[in-house]
Amino acid sequence: MTSSYGLRGRAAVVTGGTRGIGRAVAGALAAAGALVCVTARDAGEVRRTAAELGGIGLAGSVADAGHPEELADLVLREFGRLDVLVNNAATNRPYGPLMEAGAEAWREAFAVNVEAPLRLVQCAWRGWMREHGGTVVNVCTEGAGHVGPHIGAYGTTKAALLHLTRQLAGELAPRVRVNSVSPGLVRTEMARFVWEPDEAEAAAGLPLGRIGEPEDAARAVVWLVSDAAEWITGADLLVDGGTRVRAASGPGAYAVHERLRRVPEI
Ligand SMILES: NC(=O)c1ccc[n+]([C@@H]2O[C@H](COP(=O)([O-])OP(=O)(O)OC[C@H]3O[C@@H](n4cnc5c(N)ncnc54)[C@H](OP(=O)(O)O)[C@@H]3O)[C@@H](O)[C@H]2O)c1
């Protein structure tokens, strides 16, 4: 086994690859020798990131009609293969009590967080993986295991994505491995409203004493898509600094939810 874990020359798609966890995953895959394609809605950021990585990119929402097909076509045309898919792009809207969740925002959350990952797997499967094999990682969240204030829609979509991961693992074996990574609180834009107000307090609530960095989650994703994890499918890898351990140790111990309670608006 080389340090590239068998990723050299493989073609990888990372949705939401322009910042945060997705950017760290894309950078780590490129460093391991993979050919990388990133997506995001901001076209300028896509161009900039693709250039930094020596890869390619496609601008648009993963939930746009035709986007998954366009993405698979682009990668197959430019790289001639599509071995790795990282479904990382997500929305944490609508934020607030479920009783106030509107129909359109609810549908959009499921379109981005659940349906798009499925459509992308379908396109990768038809275009390459059914014949040649491949690996998929869906980025879920440690929080999907909890009932928390304000994030009911997000948690529900991520719980669905966890099950989608297991279902696809069953349906696509042995050709394709499908796993998930569930991060805890990570220093990114999406979670800024949770960690920024008092990072020291957020860190103190975690057994490992600090919030996560995008690279913490990225290393787990890259390991799971690599040959180092060749006998692993249908698994969910928690990368949470011990959040779940703390959550299991009694009422009031789940510090992230205490913080969310104090942040009614994002
Ligand atoms: N940060 C955390 O604490 C944390 C914890 C648990 C799980 N996660 C999960 O980790 C993943 C990455 O989150 P992050 O914290 O790294 O977020 P982030 O820093 O906000 O980055 C999100 C990335 O996704 C892109 N994106 C957002 N919506 C998109 C859409 N509809 N279509 C295509 N691209 C889209 C963004 O670019 P554009 O805005 O230009 O589209 C950006 O590149 C998500 O699945 C999230 O649920 C994060």
The ligand as a Tripos MOL2 file, in Angstrom:
@<TRIPOS>MOLECULE
LIG
   48    52     1     0     0
SMALL
NO_CHARGES

@<TRIPOS>ATOM
      1 N1        -19.4340   22.2180    9.8060 N.am      1 LIG1
      2 C1        -19.9780   21.3590   10.6330 C.2       1 LIG1
      3 O1        -19.9240   21.5400   11.8780 O.2       1 LIG1
      4 C2        -20.6390   20.1260   10.1000 C.ar      1 LIG1
      5 C3        -21.0490   19.1620   11.0210 C.ar      1 LIG1
      6 C4        -21.6560   18.0140   10.5630 C.ar      1 LIG1
      7 C5        -21.8410   17.8170    9.2150 C.ar      1 LIG1
      8 N2        -21.4480   18.7580    8.3280 N.ar      1 LIG1
      9 C6        -21.6760   18.4890    6.9010 C.3       1 LIG1
     10 O2        -20.4740   18.6820    6.1830 O.3       1 LIG1
     11 C7        -20.7760   19.0210    4.8360 C.3       1 LIG1
     12 C8        -19.9990   20.2510    4.4390 C.3       1 LIG1
     13 O3        -20.3830   21.3250    5.2800 O.3       1 LIG1
     14 P1        -19.4050   22.5280    5.6410 P.3       1 LIG1
     15 O4        -19.5870   22.7780    7.0740 O.co2     1 LIG1
     16 O5        -18.0500   22.2720    5.0820 O.co2     1 LIG1
     17 O6        -20.1510   23.7110    4.8440 O.3       1 LIG1
     18 P2        -19.5960   25.0410    4.1640 P.3       1 LIG1
     19 O7        -18.2850   25.4570    4.6990 O.co2     1 LIG1
     20 O8        -20.7340   25.9880    4.2170 O.co2     1 LIG1
     21 O9        -19.3570   24.5900    2.6530 O.3       1 LIG1
     22 C9        -20.4330   24.1280    1.8910 C.3       1 LIG1
     23 C10       -19.9670   23.8710    0.4640 C.3       1 LIG1
     24 O10       -21.0840   23.3430   -0.2760 O.3       1 LIG1
     25 C11       -21.4310   24.2430   -1.3430 C.3       1 LIG1
     26 N3        -22.8770   24.1650   -1.4970 N.ar      1 LIG1
     27 C12       -23.8200   24.5460   -0.6100 C.ar      1 LIG1
     28 N4        -25.0430   24.2880   -1.1090 N.ar      1 LIG1
     29 C13       -24.8590   23.7210   -2.3290 C.ar      1 LIG1
     30 C14       -25.7170   23.2330   -3.3320 C.ar      1 LIG1
     31 N5        -27.0460   23.2850   -3.2030 N.pl3     1 LIG1
     32 N6        -25.1650   22.7050   -4.4590 N.ar      1 LIG1
     33 C15       -23.8300   22.6420   -4.6070 C.ar      1 LIG1
     34 N7        -22.9640   23.0870   -3.6940 N.ar      1 LIG1
     35 C16       -23.4800   23.6300   -2.5770 C.ar      1 LIG1
     36 C17       -20.8650   25.6040   -0.9230 C.3       1 LIG1
     37 O11       -20.5730   26.4770   -1.9930 O.3       1 LIG1
     38 P3        -21.7190   27.4800   -2.6050 P.3       1 LIG1
     39 O12       -22.2890   28.2260   -1.4370 O.co2     1 LIG1
     40 O13       -20.9730   28.3480   -3.5780 O.co2     1 LIG1
     41 O14       -22.7290   26.6030   -3.2620 O.co2     1 LIG1
     42 C18       -19.5500   25.1470   -0.2670 C.3       1 LIG1
     43 O15       -18.5910   24.8060   -1.2500 O.3       1 LIG1
     44 C19       -22.3050   19.1930    4.7770 C.3       1 LIG1
     45 O16       -22.8720   17.9970    4.2920 O.3       1 LIG1
     46 C20       -22.6810   19.3980    6.2340 C.3       1 LIG1
     47 O17       -24.0120   19.0030    6.4770 O.3       1 LIG1
     48 C21       -20.8560   19.9310    8.7300 C.ar      1 LIG1
@<TRIPOS>BOND
     1     1     2 1
     2     2     3 2
     3     2     4 1
     4     4     5 ar
     5     4    48 ar
     6     5     6 ar
     7     6     7 ar
     8     7     8 ar
     9     8     9 1
    10     8    48 ar
    11     9    10 1
    12     9    46 1
    13    10    11 1
    14    11    12 1
    15    11    44 1
    16    12    13 1
    17    13    14 1
    18    14    15 2
    19    14    16 1
    20    14    17 1
    21    17    18 1
    22    18    19 2
    23    18    20 1
    24    18    21 1
    25    21    22 1
    26    22    23 1
    27    23    24 1
    28    23    42 1
    29    24    25 1
    30    25    26 1
    31    25    36 1
    32    26    27 ar
    33    26    35 ar
    34    27    28 ar
    35    28    29 ar
    36    29    30 ar
    37    29    35 ar
    38    30    31 1
    39    30    32 ar
    40    32    33 ar
    41    33    34 ar
    42    34    35 ar
    43    36    37 1
    44    36    42 1
    45    37    38 1
    46    38    39 2
    47    38    40 1
    48    38    41 1
    49    42    43 1
    50    44    45 1
    51    44    46 1
    52    46    47 1
@<TRIPOS>SUBSTRUCTURE
     1 LIG1         1 GROUP 0 **** ****
